[in-house]
Amino acid sequence: MKFVRNAFLASGLFVMIWDAPAIARDPTRDLSLTYRVYYGGFEVLQLSVDIQMAPKTYAMKLKFHTIGMIGSLFSWNLNAYARGRVTKDGVFPIAAGNHNSWQGKKRWIELRYAERRPTVADAHPIPKDDKPSSESLLNTIDLGSAIFAMTHNFAQNRSCGLRLPVFDGRRRYNLTFKGHGDGKIHRSRYSVFSGPVVNCRVKMNRLAGFKNSQKAYGGLGEADRVALISMGSPFANSLPVPVKIEFQTRWGDVLVHLTKASLIEDGKLQKLASGPQ
């Protein structure tokens, strides 16, 4: 069931730190989000995101695990993180990584950054497939920092348009973000959010480190993948966070919905009420 694992990973990492700009200008803000992931019509995964932001630094953590019938059949959990600096010249990661366990098999990757180039500090298993060249790694950032950079650009320009070079420790690819129109989401038993959204189309262009087989990654290896992220503001006067993510695989659609949100600002707690059941 490798297709299940990799579809979860793709959706989870897109969610990881999209919301960080919402707290970029106020060091006293902490944002926590919870998402549910539906795959092929089944509820399969729960994600929790915690973000801390200071004026010149960012740090975030992601945790998710399988739930429901899929969880009972295919146990998987992951803990990921990213941290770095924010300057007038852009976003610069310091460290990133993830540790996960799939059916009792443990995998991990640890990245460190020096002189605008990442190095793999630790990994299990050791990356083998089509390793990217050292030259191609210059100025690349981890996936979490890349999406943070995109939202920072979105906050400043109200535009999705951006192209970012990414290296996740195993794979080298580019992410291209483009606007895909406005819309509106209504609260439902799936989502607590209700309101206008800005849609961003995200395409991944693979360069190195990917398996060549068309069956790899449960169909994610067939071609470059495209996801649609809907950005909305769950709290008054807050910047948008992802309230819905959707993309297709050869095995079915993946849908990610926001199910809980809380914001601590100047010691005051705000919570997004649960939707009707």
N, C-alpha and C positions, 0 to 999 in steps of 0.2 A: 504493500500500500504506500509506496514511495510518493505517488502523486498526491496523496492526502497531506503528507508531511511538508512537501515543498510548496503546495498551494497555501497552507497555513503560514509558512515562513514569509512568503511574499506579501501576503496581506498584513501580517503582524508588523513587519519592519516598515511598511509604508505608514502605519499608524504611529510608530514609535515616538517621533518628536515633532510631528507636524505642528503642534500647538504651542511650541516654545515662544514665538514672538508675542503671544498674548501677555507674557509677563516680562518682556525684554526691557521695559523702561522703568520697572518698579521692583527693586530688590526684595521688597517685603511680600511679594506675591508668590504663592505656591499653587499649582494647578494639578488636580488629579482627575483622570478620566477612566471610564470603564467602557469597554466595547464587547459586543457579541458578534461572532462570525458564523455565517451560514454558508454551507458548502453543498451544492446540489440539492438545496431545499432542507438540509438538516442543520440543526444548531450543533456546532462542533467545537467551538473554541471561545474562551473568555480571555480578554486582554485587560491589563491594568497599566496605566501610564502615570508616572510621577515626575514632575519637572521642577527644578530649582533654578532660579535665574538671578544673577547679580549684574550690575551694569557692564562688566567687562568679561564675564564668564558665563558658561551654561553647563548644566549637568542634568541628565535625565536617565531614568531607569524604566525598563519594560519587563513585565512578567506576563506569560500566558501559559495556559494548559488546556488540554482537550477536556471536553465535558460530554454529558449525555451518552447515547449509545456508542458513538464513535470513541468517546473517552474510555469506555469500558473495554472496547476492543483494541484500541491503539493508544496506549499511554504515551503522552509527550508533554514535556514542559520545557520552558526556555526562560532564561534570565539574560537580558542584554543591557548594555549601558553605553553612553558616549559623554565625553566632557571635553571642553576646549575654551578658546578665547574668542571674543568678538571685538573687532577693531573697525576703524573707518574704512579699512581696506578689505574687510570681509570676515568670514568665519574660518577659524583655524583650529582643527582638532588637536588634542593632546594625547588622548587615549580612547580606545573603543574596543568592544569585544562582546562575545556572548558565550554562554555555557548552556548546553541543552542535553536532554536525555530522551531518546526515542526507543521505546520498548526495552529499557534498561541499558541501551548502548549510549555511552557518553561521548559527546563531541564538544570541542571548544576552539575558540580563536581569540588571540589577544594582539591588538595593534598598538604601536607607539609611533610618535611622529617627531621628526627632527629635520630641520632644513627643508621644509615643504615636501618631505617624502616619507611615506609610511614604511615601517618594517614590521614583519611578523615576529613578535616577541615569543609567542608560544602557540602551538596548534596541535590538535589531535582530531583526526589523522592529519599527517603532513600533506599539504596540497600537492597534487600530482598532475592534474590535467592542464595541458596547454598554458604553462605559466606565463604571465605577462612580463615583458621586458622591463628592466630597471628604468629605462628612459620614459616608458609609458606611465610610470607611477608618479612622476614629478607633478606636483600640484594637485594630486588626487586627494579626495577626502572620503571618509567612511559614509555609509548610507544615511545614518542618523544625522550627521553634520550636514550632508548634502540637502536633506529635506528641510533642516533648520535654515540653511542658506536660502532655499527657495521661499520659505515663509517670511524670512526677513525681507527679501526682495518684494514679496507680495504686500507686506505691511507698508513698505515705503512707496511703492508705485501702483498698488492696486492692480497688478498685472501678474499673470502666471508665467509669462515668457521668460525662460531661462534654460541654459544648457550647462550641465555639471558633470565633471569627470569623477568616477567613483571606483574605489577598490575596497572590497569588503574582506580582504585577507585571502580570498580564494579566487574571486572573479573580478575582472576588469570590464567596466561597461560605462556608457554615458546615459544620463537621464535628461530627457528633453521635456520641458513643461510648456504647455500652451493653454490659452483660455478656450473654454468650450461653452460659453454662454451662461446666463443666469437661470435660476429656477426657484422652486419653493418646496419645502418638505413639511408634511403635516405629522403631528404627533400620532403615534400608533402603538400597538402592543410590542412593536419591534424597536421603536426609537423614542427617546424622551424629548427630542428636539422638534421644534416647530418654528418655521420662519423662512426668510429668503436665504438663498445660498448662491455662491459663485462656484461654477464647475471648472476644474482644471484637468486637462488631459495629460497624462504622464506616460511617456514611451521609454522603454529600456532598449538601448542598442548594444548588443553583446560584442565584446572585442576579444577577450581571452579568458581561459580558466573554466569554460563551460564544456560539459560533455557533448560529444558530437552526435550521439544517438538521438533520433527524433523521438524516441520513447522516454528520454531522460526527463526527470523532474515532472513526471506525470503530465506531459504535454506542454509544460512550460518551455521545454527545449526545442519545440517545433519551430518557433519563430520569435522574433522580438515581441515582447508583450506590451500591452497598453492597458492602463487603468484609468478610471474616472473617479476623481476625488471631489466631493461636494463640501465646500467650506462655509460654515455658518457661525454665528455668535450666540452661544448659549446663555451668556450673561449680558446685561445692559452695559453698553460702553466698552465691551471687551472686543478684542480682535478675533477674527474667525479661527476656528479649529475644525478639523475634519469631523463631520457629522455623518458622513456616509462614504463608503468606498466600494467600488464594484469593478470586477473584471471577469473575463471568461477564460476557461481552460477547456481542453478537449473532454474533460470528465464532468463538466458542469460549471455553473456560475458561482462566483464567490461574492458575497455581500457582507459588508461590515457596517454595523449600526452603533451609534452612541447610545448607551443605556443608563449612564450615570455620570455626573460631573460635579465637582466642588472647587471653589476658589477661596483661598484665604488671602485677604488684602488688609494690611494694617491691623492684623489681629482679628478681623471680622470674617466669619465664615458664611459663604453663600453656597446653596445646593440647588441643583436642578431636580425638580420634582419628578417622580416616577410617572411614566405614562400609563394609560389605562390598560388593564389586563383583559 
